[in-house]
Amino acid sequence: MKKLIAAFVGSMALATAPVALSAEATKELKMAYDADPVTLDIHEQLSGGMLQLSHMTFDPLIRWTSDLQFEPRLAKSWERIDENTMRFKLREGVKFHSGNELTAKDVKFTFERLKQSPDYKAIFQPFSELKVIDDYTFELVTKEPYPLLLNTATYIFPMDSEFYTGKTEGGEDKSAIVKHGNSFASENLSGTGPYVITDRQQGVRVEFERFDDYWDTESPGNVGTITLTPIKENATRVSALLSGGVDFIAPVPPNDLERIRKDKNVNLVTMSGTRIILFHMNQDRVEAFKNPKVRQAIAYAINQEGIAAKIMKGFATPAAQMSPEGYQGHNASLTPRFDVAKAQQLMKEAGYEDGFTITMMAPNNRYVNDDKIAQAVAAMLARINIKVDLKTLPKAQYWPEYDNRAADMMMIGWHADTEDSANFFEFLTFCPNTETGAGQYNAGNYCNPEIDALVNKANVETDLEKRAAMLKEVEQRLYEDAAFIPLHWQDLAWASKKNVNIEPVLNVMNFPYLGDLVIE
């Protein structure tokens, strides 16, 4: 990727309108995350990091507020036409970074591209079409009544159809989505968002400048330039903030929460999180994992409360399911089941008393203390005679391995960006299906068609009480089947210099709306 930087920067200069800082947007923000975006193609990977990039350089039709309501963005209004149809009105005069004007044809182009994306097509499977009415009006049409239509609209960040259409000099399709590969969209970007990317060196830094023609003139944001530096090491990232080298960091490691709280020059903002951290057990790679008693034994061998208390320093909530409290599928009867004696008994009953050897992979810069968590889980499995060959990788190298299901047990964290339980199941436990995108991140290759059918039934149930009962039953059945190994819901923490007013732009989804950030 680094070899392509010069070509990329040149193409961006040609593709974007002249960028000049407005009189109001004169502040500079230096921020450090644990990693930088792995691509510029917002449809290549569904992840928190990519959604953060989307909100910086594109805009969604609608977006979540901090209290989980919807607010208009590129769609200024919407109305229900019939039980399967929602009509949206676009803002007029919105410009892309290229200078092209946003119209409904760009939304249709984006919708059709999402339907082709390996990571997104499962989310858009309930939709039959996007119907263009005129330049600024379109309709989203579902196959059946769908209670999550507006939730799903938060994923639609209209792309510049003219910019992404045609052939490159090398004859490649500019609209192509290439997983973990070089494509036009992975190296070039034209959105409607508050920031234009002016320089990018993978793993080193990304430079952003305020888009002079940004449509949202009511935004209070006064940051003209942003430098994002990836700093994987927790202690180094915190030190960079406390020494004044950067203005804003995320995530804040649990070990440093008190240290930051005591610094009078720094703001700390914390929030209960809804991202589940879990391990999958690959049944296609390990015969023993097909035995539910073995999977249950592993579930009983893992001490979620110990991990949350010791490794996460209490900055996590032990989990026995995917759905956090407040989600429709949250089943209050399910609790962590740590019991080593029970685990050993189940291994014996399954015929694996002497254990076996497996491989395990986890990232080391994606989730809070991810490598330490993996080490702890490996040590816990040794108590039931499962020997673990553990390998941890930076996320840029980890995700291709994850997509290839390269280890017997693999870690993933998932926040349901639709703020709904079904999103967890559709991606993490559905029977994998490359055609529909179902189970796209099911690295365990777990498959229970009856459970999938129950989720699909819930997805067209408009009676919320009935829907909640169905989703709670799904959690119960996955728990009994030990379909995966839940660990905890990861709490959230950000820190900044006192003059960087981060709290108003933060949210439980963990993609700060940096376009609205104010530096005093």
ROKETOR-853985 format. One record per residue (C-alpha): residue number from 1; residue in one letter; x negated, y negated, z negated. Coordinates in pm, 1 decimal. Example, Ala and Ser with C-alpha at 12.3 -4.5 7.8 and 13.67 -1.06 7.14 Angstrom:
# ROKETOR-853985
 num residu        u        v        w
   1      A  -1230.0    450.0   -780.0
   2      S  -1367.0    106.0   -714.0
***
This chain:
# ROKETOR-853985
 num residu        u        v        w
   1      M      0.0      0.0      0.0
   2      K   -281.1   -243.6    -86.3
   3      K   -414.9   -226.7    270.5
   4      L    -85.3   -366.6    394.1
   5      I    -78.5   -672.8    170.1
   6      A   -218.6   -917.8    423.2
   7      A     24.9   -803.6    689.5
   8      F    310.2   -815.4    439.6
   9      V    235.5  -1168.0    321.3
  10      G    209.2  -1285.4    680.0
  11      S    541.4  -1132.7    773.9
  12      M    705.2  -1288.6    468.8
  13      A    574.6  -1629.0    569.9
  14      L    737.9  -1586.8    909.2
  15      A   1056.3  -1437.1    769.5
  16      T   1138.2  -1696.5    508.8
  17      A   1238.5  -2056.5    522.3
  18      P    983.0  -2305.9    384.1
  19      V    978.1  -2277.4      8.6
  20      A    939.4  -2590.9   -200.1
  21      L   1006.8  -2623.9   -569.8
  22      S   1303.9  -2840.7   -652.9
  23      A   1257.6  -3125.0   -899.9
  24      E   1434.4  -2922.0  -1165.5
  25      A   1251.0  -2593.2  -1113.0
  26      T    898.7  -2691.0  -1214.1
  27      K    820.1  -2446.2  -1493.8
  28      E    587.3  -2147.7  -1458.9
  29      L    653.1  -1808.5  -1617.9
  30      K    384.4  -1546.4  -1672.7
  31      M    546.7  -1216.0  -1757.8
  32      A    411.6   -869.5  -1832.9
  33      Y    613.7   -551.9  -1793.3
  34      D    490.4   -198.1  -1848.7
  35      A    502.2   -145.0  -1470.6
  36      D    576.8   -330.5  -1148.6
  37      P    831.2   -243.4   -874.0
  38      V    726.8     62.1   -673.7
  39      T    879.3    -72.0   -349.8
  40      L   1057.1   -376.0   -207.0
  41      D   1337.2   -163.3    -61.3
  42      I   1616.2   -197.2   -317.7
  43      H   1790.7    116.2   -182.3
  44      E   1486.1    343.6   -194.8
  45      Q   1510.0    415.6   -566.0
  46      L   1787.9    375.2   -822.0
  47      S   1606.7    259.7  -1135.5
  48      G   1601.0    -19.7  -1388.9
  49      G   1287.4   -167.8  -1236.5
  50      M   1442.9   -181.9   -891.3
  51      L   1764.6   -336.2  -1023.3
  52      Q   1553.3   -600.8  -1197.3
  53      L   1387.2   -679.1   -863.5
  54      S   1731.4   -688.4   -699.3
  55      H   1856.5   -953.9   -940.8
  56      M   1545.2  -1164.1   -884.2
  57      T   1538.2  -1156.4   -504.7
  58      F   1896.2  -1069.1   -405.5
  59      D   2235.9  -1133.9   -561.8
  60      P   2517.7   -884.3   -619.8
  61      L   2878.8   -934.8   -519.4
  62      I   2965.1   -945.9   -890.8
  63      R   2756.9   -888.1  -1201.6
  64      W   2796.7   -787.5  -1563.4
  65      T   2810.1  -1047.1  -1838.2
  66      S   2644.7   -985.9  -2174.5
  67      D   2982.7   -875.3  -2315.5
  68      L   3033.8   -631.6  -2024.0
  69      Q   3286.6   -834.0  -1828.2
  70      F   3257.8   -911.1  -1456.3
  71      E   3156.1  -1250.7  -1323.1
  72      P   3160.2  -1361.7   -958.2
  73      R   2834.8  -1402.2   -770.7
  74      L   2830.3  -1374.4   -389.6
  75      A   3195.2  -1270.8   -406.7
  76      K   3379.0  -1575.5   -537.5
  77      S   3707.4  -1389.2   -587.9
  78      W   3879.4  -1052.4   -546.0
  79      E   4232.7   -918.1   -551.3
  80      R   4400.0   -577.6   -547.7
  81      I   4582.2   -515.6   -215.4
  82      D   4703.0   -162.4   -291.2
  83      E   4598.3    126.2   -513.9
  84      N   4304.4    208.7   -284.1
  85      T   4202.6   -137.6   -162.0
  86      M   4033.2   -441.8   -314.3
  87      R   3991.1   -758.0   -104.3
  88      F   3686.9   -981.5   -167.2
  89      K   3619.9  -1339.8    -60.8
  90      L   3255.5  -1439.1     -6.7
  91      R   3104.8  -1775.3    -89.6
  92      E   3044.0  -1978.6    222.9
  93      G   2712.3  -2136.9    315.8
  94      V   2492.8  -1886.8    127.9
  95      K   2151.0  -1853.2    292.1
  96      F   1912.5  -1560.5    302.3
  97      H   1541.7  -1624.4    256.4
  98      S   1508.6  -1589.1    635.7
  99      G   1746.0  -1881.8    688.8
 100      N   2027.8  -1657.7    817.1
 101      E   2372.0  -1719.6    668.9
 102      L   2549.6  -1453.2    462.0
 103      T   2869.3  -1314.4    617.7
 104      A   3086.6  -1008.3    571.6
 105      K   2887.6   -825.9    842.0
 106      D   2587.1   -830.8    606.5
 107      V   2798.0   -676.4    331.1
 108      K   2917.7   -404.5    571.0
 109      F   2557.5   -337.3    681.1
 110      T   2457.3   -305.1    315.4
 111      F   2750.9    -79.1    232.1
 112      E   2669.7    157.1    518.2
 113      R   2304.2    163.1    417.1
 114      L   2398.3    247.8     56.0
 115      K   2608.2    535.8    188.6
 116      Q   2291.0    668.8    355.0
 117      S   2056.2    618.3     60.1
 118      P   1962.9    945.6   -114.9
 119      D   1977.5    765.5   -450.0
 120      Y   2299.4    567.6   -398.2
 121      K   2527.2    770.3   -172.3
 122      A   2676.9    968.0   -461.4
 123      I   2790.1    641.5   -622.7
 124      F   2961.8    535.1   -300.8
 125      Q   3108.1    874.6   -217.3
 126      P   3456.2    772.2   -345.8
 127      F   3472.4    493.7    -82.4
 128      S   3611.3    555.5    264.6
 129      E   3516.9    226.7    427.8
 130      L   3432.5   -139.9    404.4
 131      K   3669.8   -325.7    633.4
 132      V   3566.7   -669.6    763.5
 133      I   3864.9   -908.3    784.0
 134      D   3678.3  -1222.5    889.2
 135      D   3335.5  -1380.5    834.4
 136      Y   3399.1  -1433.2    463.5
 137      T   3659.5  -1169.3    379.4
 138      F   3627.6   -793.0    348.8
 139      E   3799.1   -501.2    180.0
 140      L   3653.6   -210.6    -15.2
 141      V   3868.9     95.6     43.6
 142      T   3853.8    413.5   -165.1
 143      K   3973.6    760.7    -66.3
 144      E   4189.9    779.9   -378.8
 145      P   4272.8    541.3   -662.5
 146      Y   3936.2    472.6   -825.4
 147      P   3909.6    304.9  -1167.8
 148      L   3542.2    211.9  -1122.1
 149      L   3565.5      9.0   -803.9
 150      L   3447.9   -317.3   -960.6
 151      N   3180.1   -135.2  -1161.0
 152      T   3043.8     -2.6   -833.4
 153      A   3055.9   -345.2   -668.9
 154      T   2780.3   -454.6   -910.2
 155      Y   2547.9   -230.4   -705.8
 156      I   2614.0   -412.9   -379.3
 157      F   2337.5   -669.1   -320.4
 158      P   2405.8   -787.8     36.9
 159      M   2106.4   -747.9    265.8
 160      D   2014.7   -966.4    562.0
 161      S   2144.4   -748.7    847.2
 162      E   1969.5   -948.5   1119.4
 163      F   1636.9   -935.4    931.4
 164      Y   1659.8   -558.5    872.0
 165      T   1786.6   -464.4   1220.1
 166      G   1573.9   -369.2   1519.6
 167      K   1232.8   -211.4   1565.1
 168      T    892.9   -290.9   1420.0
 169      E    590.5   -340.6   1645.6
 170      G    517.5     25.2   1582.5
 171      G    862.6    125.9   1703.3
 172      E   1004.6    211.8   1359.1
 173      D   1364.2    135.8   1262.6
 174      K   1363.3   -168.7   1033.1
 175      S   1670.2    -41.0    845.7
 176      A   1516.9    299.4    762.4
 177      I   1502.8    414.5    400.1
 178      V   1181.9    609.0    334.8
 179      K   1135.6    765.9     -8.0
 180      H    782.6    704.5   -139.8
 181      G    662.6    602.1    202.1
 182      N    581.6    293.1    403.9
 183      S    874.1    135.1    585.4
 184      F    966.4   -213.2    698.8
 185      A   1204.6   -258.5    405.4
 186      S    952.7   -130.6    151.4
 187      E    711.9   -408.5    249.4
 188      N    935.8   -695.7    365.9
 189      L   1223.8   -869.4    193.0
 190      S   1494.8  -1123.2    276.4
 191      G   1760.0  -1166.1      9.5
 192      T   1988.7  -1438.8   -119.0
 193      G   1835.1  -1441.0   -466.6
 194      P   1667.3  -1716.1   -667.3
 195      Y   1314.0  -1598.7   -587.7
 196      V   1105.6  -1527.0   -278.5
 197      I    805.9  -1294.6   -306.9
 198      T    493.9  -1475.2   -187.2
 199      D    226.6  -1218.5   -280.5
 200      R    226.6   -858.9   -398.6
 201      Q    -54.8   -624.7   -491.8
 202      Q     84.3   -292.4   -609.8
 203      G    -21.6   -224.3   -967.0
 204      V   -190.4   -565.8  -1000.9
 205      R     67.2   -846.6   -975.6
 206      V    372.0   -982.2   -795.1
 207      E    411.0  -1355.8   -729.6
 208      F    755.2  -1517.7   -700.1
 209      E    857.8  -1870.8   -602.6
 210      R   1198.2  -2035.4   -642.6
 211      F   1400.2  -2025.9   -320.5
 212      D   1462.6  -2386.9   -223.5
 213      D   1796.0  -2306.1    -53.7
 214      Y   1929.9  -2093.4   -338.9
 215      W   2310.0  -2112.6   -335.7
 216      D   2364.8  -2128.8   -713.8
 217      T   2311.0  -2498.0   -776.4
 218      E   2491.4  -2464.2  -1110.9
 219      S   2226.8  -2228.4  -1249.0
 220      P   2040.5  -2378.0  -1546.0
 221      G   1723.0  -2198.4  -1438.3
 222      N   1419.1  -2426.2  -1425.1
 223      V   1143.7  -2171.9  -1348.8
 224      G    973.0  -2244.9  -1019.0
 225      T    707.2  -1974.3  -1014.8
 226      I    683.1  -1632.1  -1177.8
 227      T    379.8  -1407.3  -1199.8
 228      L    460.7  -1048.4  -1294.4
 229      T    161.6   -851.1  -1422.2
 230      P    201.9   -481.6  -1502.6
 231      I     31.1   -389.6  -1832.6
 232      K     84.4    -22.7  -1912.7
 233      E    -84.0    -19.2  -2254.7
 234      N    152.8   -132.9  -2528.4
 235      A   -111.3   -293.6  -2751.7
 236      T   -266.0   -482.7  -2460.0
 237      R     72.9   -613.9  -2349.6
 238      V    156.0   -739.8  -2698.8
 239      S   -188.0   -896.2  -2739.2
 240      A   -143.4  -1079.1  -2408.5
 241      L    168.1  -1246.1  -2549.9
 242      L     27.8  -1327.2  -2893.7
 243      S   -290.9  -1470.7  -2746.2
 244      G    -95.7  -1692.1  -2506.3
 245      G   -203.0  -1510.4  -2191.2
 246      V    157.6  -1441.7  -2091.0
 247      D    491.9  -1598.5  -2183.0
 248      F    729.0  -1300.8  -2180.2
 249      I    688.0   -924.5  -2226.1
 250      A    900.5   -610.7  -2206.3
 251      P    932.4   -363.0  -2352.2
 252      V    811.0   -438.3  -2702.4
 253      P    676.9   -115.9  -2858.1
 254      P    834.1    -13.5  -3192.3
 255      N    495.3    -20.7  -3365.3
 256      D    464.2   -394.5  -3298.9
 257      L    812.4   -517.4  -3386.7
 258      E    717.4   -642.6  -3733.7
 259      R    393.4   -795.6  -3608.3
 260      I    587.4   -999.4  -3352.3
 261      R    864.9  -1092.4  -3597.2
 262      K    604.9  -1248.5  -3828.9
 263      D    447.9  -1464.0  -3557.5
 264      K    601.0  -1811.9  -3580.2
 265      N    512.5  -1889.7  -3218.6
 266      V    708.4  -1599.9  -3070.0
 267      N   1074.1  -1505.1  -3016.4
 268      L   1181.6  -1140.4  -3057.4
 269      V   1518.6  -1023.5  -2922.6
 270      T   1642.4   -669.7  -2993.9
 271      M   1954.5   -486.6  -2882.7
 272      S   2104.9   -141.6  -2928.2
 273      G   2042.8     47.4  -2607.5
 274      T   2246.1    286.9  -2394.4
 275      R   1961.0    449.6  -2199.1
 276      I   1943.9    821.5  -2275.6
 277      I   1598.5    983.5  -2277.0
 278      L   1610.7   1355.5  -2198.0
 279      F   1431.2   1658.4  -2057.5
 280      H   1554.2   1881.3  -1779.0
 281      M   1474.8   2255.7  -1767.7
 282      N   1427.6   2373.1  -1408.1
 283      Q   1621.7   2695.6  -1360.5
 284      D   1484.9   2744.9  -1008.1
 285      R   1127.8   2749.5  -1137.8
 286      V   1168.7   2941.7  -1465.8
 287      E   1383.9   3253.0  -1481.8
 288      A   1419.5   3222.5  -1860.4
 289      F   1589.1   2883.0  -1821.8
 290      K   1882.6   3054.3  -1650.8
 291      N   1961.7   3217.5  -1985.9
 292      P   2184.9   2983.8  -2192.2
 293      K   2042.0   3127.1  -2514.6
 294      V   1692.8   3015.4  -2413.4
 295      R   1820.7   2667.2  -2329.6
 296      Q   2005.0   2657.3  -2662.5
 297      A   1690.3   2774.1  -2841.3
 298      I   1499.3   2480.5  -2692.5
 299      A   1777.9   2245.3  -2801.0
 300      Y   1754.8   2379.1  -3157.7
 301      A   1373.4   2354.6  -3154.9
 302      I   1367.9   1978.9  -3082.8
 303      N   1384.3   1740.0  -3376.9
 304      Q   1552.1   1431.5  -3230.0
 305      E   1580.3   1258.8  -3565.7
 306      G   1210.3   1312.8  -3633.0
 307      I   1114.3   1166.0  -3294.5
 308      A   1338.9    863.4  -3350.0
 309      A   1203.0    805.8  -3701.2
 310      K    832.3    874.1  -3654.6
 311      I    748.0    801.6  -3291.3
 312      M   1013.2    538.1  -3222.2
 313      K    984.5    389.6  -3575.6
 314      G   1362.9    393.8  -3606.6
 315      F   1403.0    191.1  -3289.2
 316      A   1615.1    458.5  -3121.7
 317      T   1936.1    649.6  -3192.0
 318      P   1905.8   1032.5  -3198.6
 319      A   2129.2   1185.7  -2931.0
 320      A   2312.4   1512.2  -2872.1
 321      Q   2486.5   1400.5  -2551.7
 322      M   2446.2   1146.8  -2273.1
 323      S   2736.0    911.0  -2350.2
 324      P   2649.1    649.2  -2614.4
 325      E   2905.0    519.3  -2858.9
 326      G   3146.3    287.4  -2680.7
 327      Y   3149.1    485.6  -2355.6
 328      Q   3466.4    674.7  -2266.2
 329      G   3292.3   1010.9  -2276.5
 330      H   3127.7    968.3  -2617.7
 331      N   3216.7   1274.2  -2824.4
 332      A   3174.5   1190.4  -3193.5
 333      S   3177.0   1558.5  -3293.1
 334      L   2844.2   1627.1  -3120.2
 335      T   2533.4   1587.8  -3337.5
 336      P   2165.1   1688.3  -3305.3
 337      R   2116.2   2056.4  -3394.0
 338      F   1754.1   2087.6  -3508.8
 339      D   1707.3   2432.7  -3667.0
 340      V   1382.8   2617.5  -3594.2
 341      A   1501.4   2945.7  -3752.0
 342      K   1811.9   2938.0  -3532.3
 343      A   1595.4   2862.2  -3229.9
 344      Q   1367.0   3157.7  -3303.4
 345      Q   1668.8   3387.2  -3347.3
 346      L   1812.1   3278.7  -3012.2
 347      M   1478.5   3344.5  -2839.7
 348      K   1479.0   3693.7  -2989.3
 349      E   1837.3   3758.7  -2879.9
 350      A   1748.5   3644.6  -2528.4
 351      G   1453.7   3885.6  -2514.2
 352      Y   1188.6   3612.2  -2524.5
 353      E   1066.5   3643.1  -2883.0
 354      D    705.5   3641.6  -2760.9
 355      G    772.5   3329.6  -2558.2
 356      F    626.6   3220.0  -2223.6
 357      T    424.3   2939.0  -2065.5
 358      I    568.4   2639.8  -1880.1
 359      T    452.4   2317.6  -1718.6
 360      M    587.3   1981.2  -1833.4
 361      M    561.4   1634.4  -1679.7
 362      A    649.2   1292.0  -1816.3
 363      P    568.7    932.4  -1724.4
 364      N    330.8    733.1  -1942.9
 365      N    449.8    379.1  -1864.2
 366      R    820.1    399.0  -1788.5
 367      Y    997.0    450.2  -2123.3
 368      V    897.6    340.0  -2470.7
 369      N    635.3    585.2  -2603.7
 370      D    719.9    830.9  -2326.6
 371      D    384.5   1012.2  -2337.0
 372      K    390.6   1043.0  -2716.6
 373      I    745.7   1180.5  -2703.3
 374      A    640.8   1443.3  -2450.1
 375      Q    347.7   1546.6  -2668.7
 376      A    579.7   1585.7  -2967.1
 377      V    829.0   1796.0  -2769.9
 378      A    547.0   2020.9  -2646.6
 379      A    431.1   2074.6  -3006.0
 380      M    786.7   2157.0  -3116.2
 381      L    826.5   2417.9  -2842.6
 382      A    511.5   2592.4  -2963.1
 383      R    705.8   2688.8  -3276.7
 384      I    925.7   2915.6  -3064.5
 385      N    626.8   3050.7  -2869.4
 386      I    675.8   2837.5  -2559.6
 387      K    331.2   2720.7  -2454.1
 388      V    337.7   2389.6  -2266.0
 389      D     91.7   2263.8  -2005.7
 390      L    168.1   1889.8  -2025.7
 391      K     76.6   1627.0  -1768.7
 392      T    167.0   1256.6  -1795.2
 393      L    144.4   1007.3  -1508.4
 394      P    202.5    637.3  -1434.9
 395      K    552.2    594.6  -1296.0
 396      A    433.0    512.8   -943.0
 397      Q    281.3    861.0   -930.4
 398      Y    546.1   1024.7  -1147.4
 399      W    855.9    957.2   -938.3
 400      P    734.0   1141.9   -626.2
 401      E    651.2   1438.5   -851.9
 402      Y    993.7   1411.7  -1011.3
 403      D   1165.2   1409.6   -672.7
 404      N    963.1   1718.3   -579.5
 405      R   1061.6   1891.3   -907.9
 406      A    691.6   1953.3   -961.1
 407      A    710.8   2083.4  -1320.4
 408      D    927.0   2322.9  -1520.9
 409      M   1042.7   2055.5  -1765.9
 410      M   1058.9   1690.8  -1663.7
 411      M   1150.1   1375.4  -1854.1
 412      I   1392.2   1112.7  -1733.9
 413      G   1569.7    816.6  -1888.5
 414      W   1905.6    702.0  -1756.1
 415      H   2118.4    397.6  -1814.8
 416      A   2460.9    416.8  -1651.2
 417      D   2462.2     87.9  -1464.9
 418      T   2834.4    132.8  -1403.2
 419      E   2863.3    134.6  -1785.9
 420      D   3056.9    460.1  -1754.5
 421      S   2992.3    819.2  -1863.4
 422      A   3062.3    973.2  -1522.0
 423      N   2750.3    807.3  -1380.3
 424      F   2532.4   1021.5  -1609.6
 425      F   2690.9   1345.4  -1494.5
 426      E   2701.7   1261.7  -1124.1
 427      F   2325.5   1206.4  -1113.8
 428      L   2185.7   1427.6  -1391.3
 429      T   2402.9   1741.8  -1419.2
 430      F   2605.6   1778.5  -1097.8
 431      C   2512.1   2072.3   -875.5
 432      P   2242.0   1920.6   -649.6
 433      N   2371.5   1837.3   -302.1
 434      T   2148.2   1643.0    -64.7
 435      E   2438.8   1573.9    171.7
 436      T   2654.7   1395.7    -85.9
 437      G   2375.5   1276.2   -315.3
 438      A   2529.5   1455.7   -612.9
 439      G   2272.4   1565.3   -871.4
 440      Q   2005.3   1346.2   -710.2
 441      Y   1813.6   1332.2  -1040.8
 442      N   1909.4   1677.0  -1171.1
 443      A   1555.5   1811.2  -1206.5
 444      G   1689.4   2113.5  -1395.8
 445      N   1890.7   2238.2  -1097.5
 446      Y   2165.8   2308.1  -1348.1
 447      C   2495.5   2385.7  -1175.3
 448      N   2845.2   2430.4  -1315.9
 449      P   3111.7   2364.6  -1050.2
 450      E   3392.5   2367.5  -1310.1
 451      I   3233.0   2080.7  -1501.2
 452      D   3169.8   1888.2  -1178.2
 453      A   3536.3   1932.7  -1082.8
 454      L   3643.3   1797.0  -1421.5
 455      V   3429.1   1484.8  -1372.6
 456      N   3572.6   1434.9  -1023.7
 457      K   3922.9   1469.6  -1166.3
 458      A   3841.1   1208.2  -1430.8
 459      N   3714.0    972.8  -1163.1
 460      V   4058.8    940.7  -1004.8
 461      E   4248.8    929.6  -1335.5
 462      T   4372.2    578.0  -1401.0
 463      D   4517.7    660.0  -1745.1
 464      L   4216.6    568.2  -1959.2
 465      E   4314.1    789.4  -2253.5
 466      K   4345.6   1095.1  -2030.2
 467      R   4020.8   1003.4  -1855.4
 468      A   3835.2    968.2  -2186.8
 469      A   3961.0   1310.6  -2300.4
 470      M   3828.3   1469.6  -1979.7
 471      L   3486.5   1307.1  -2012.6
 472      K   3459.5   1407.6  -2379.9
 473      E   3532.7   1765.2  -2276.1
 474      V   3252.1   1740.2  -2020.0
 475      E   3007.8   1635.9  -2294.2
 476      Q   3129.0   1923.5  -2515.0
 477      R   3078.9   2183.3  -2242.1
 478      L   2735.2   2052.2  -2145.0
 479      Y   2636.2   2061.5  -2513.1
 480      E   2752.0   2420.7  -2555.8
 481      D   2571.6   2520.2  -2237.1
 482      A   2253.2   2327.9  -2333.6
 483      A   2247.6   2194.3  -1979.7
 484      F   1966.6   1952.0  -2072.5
 485      I   1772.3   1842.6  -2381.6
 486      P   1889.6   1500.6  -2504.8
 487      L   1642.4   1309.8  -2720.7
 488      H   1765.5    959.0  -2805.1
 489      W   1914.5    638.0  -2678.6
 490      Q   1629.2    392.6  -2644.9
 491      D   1682.1     57.7  -2814.6
 492      L   1574.1   -256.2  -2632.6
 493      A   1329.3   -529.0  -2729.0
 494      W   1186.6   -831.0  -2550.1
 495      A    952.1  -1102.4  -2676.4
 496      S    852.4  -1445.2  -2551.1
 497      K    687.7  -1769.2  -2651.6
 498      K    915.7  -1995.6  -2855.1
 499      N    977.5  -2232.5  -2566.8
 500      V   1097.1  -1954.0  -2334.0
 501      N   1470.4  -1921.5  -2396.3
 502      I   1513.9  -1554.0  -2308.1
 503      E   1818.0  -1461.6  -2519.0
 504      P   2086.8  -1608.4  -2285.3
 505      V   1957.4  -1409.2  -1985.6
 506      L   1918.5  -1069.8  -2158.3
 507      N   2167.8   -783.0  -2146.6
 508      V   2210.3   -419.2  -2244.5
 509      M   2150.1   -315.2  -1881.4
 510      N   1791.1   -438.9  -1925.9
 511      F   1769.3   -646.6  -1611.7
 512      P   1730.9  -1005.1  -1737.6
 513      Y   1888.3  -1265.8  -1510.8
 514      L   1562.4  -1454.2  -1469.3
 515      G   1710.6  -1691.3  -1213.4
 516      D   1894.7  -1855.9  -1503.5
 517      L   1595.5  -1866.8  -1738.2
 518      V   1516.6  -2199.1  -1906.2
 519      I   1170.4  -2290.2  -2035.3
 520      E   1173.2  -2589.4  -2268.8
***
